[in-house]
Amino acid sequence: MDDQEKLNQRLAELKSEHKDLDEVIARLDESRPYDLLQVQRLKKRKLALKDQIVQIENKILPDIIA
């Protein structure tokens, strides 16, 4: 497996986890009352995943200044 395939696989894993967290946060938000600290931690993890996703996407498709 080359680097490009590894990056694509990791990107898919991160996107899947990000989507799962989004669904968990939405479910928690619908069920009142909920643990605000838990939701904040999940949102922080989701943001960290998004940062990793952007980094990998930039490695796969770097910006080309024309």
C-alpha positions in Angstrom: 0.0 0.0 0.0 1.5 3.3 -1.0 1.3 6.6 0.8 -1.6 7.9 -1.3 -3.7 4.9 -0.4 -2.8 5.2 3.2 -3.9 8.8 3.3 -7.1 8.0 1.5 -7.9 5.2 4.0 -7.1 7.4 7.0 -9.2 10.2 5.5 -12.2 7.9 5.1 -11.8 6.7 8.7 -11.6 10.2 10.1 -14.7 11.3 8.1 -16.6 8.3 9.3 -15.7 9.1 13.0 -16.6 12.8 12.4 -20.0 11.8 11.1 -20.6 9.4 14.0 -19.7 12.1 16.5 -22.1 14.5 14.7 -24.9 12.0 15.1 -24.1 11.3 18.8 -24.1 15.1 19.5 -27.4 15.5 17.7 -29.0 12.7 19.7 -27.7 14.1 23.0 -29.0 17.5 22.1 -32.5 16.1 21.5 -32.6 14.3 24.8 -32.9 16.8 27.6 -31.4 17.1 30.1 -27.9 16.1 28.9 -24.4 16.3 30.2 -23.0 19.6 29.0 -19.5 18.6 29.7 -19.8 15.5 27.7 -21.2 17.4 24.7 -18.4 19.9 24.9 -15.8 17.1 24.9 -17.5 15.5 21.9 -17.5 18.8 20.1 -13.9 19.3 20.9 -13.0 15.8 19.5 -15.1 16.5 16.4 -13.2 19.8 15.8 -9.9 18.0 16.2 -11.0 15.4 13.7 -12.0 18.2 11.3 -8.5 19.7 11.6 -6.9 16.3 10.9 -9.2 15.8 7.9 -8.2 19.2 6.5 -4.5 18.4 6.9 -4.8 15.1 5.1 -6.9 16.7 2.3 -4.2 19.3 1.9 -1.6 16.6 1.6 -3.7 14.8 -1.1 -4.6 17.9 -3.0 -2.2 20.7 -2.2 -3.1 24.3 -3.1 -1.7 25.3 -6.5 -1.1 29.0 -6.9 -1.5 29.9 -10.5 
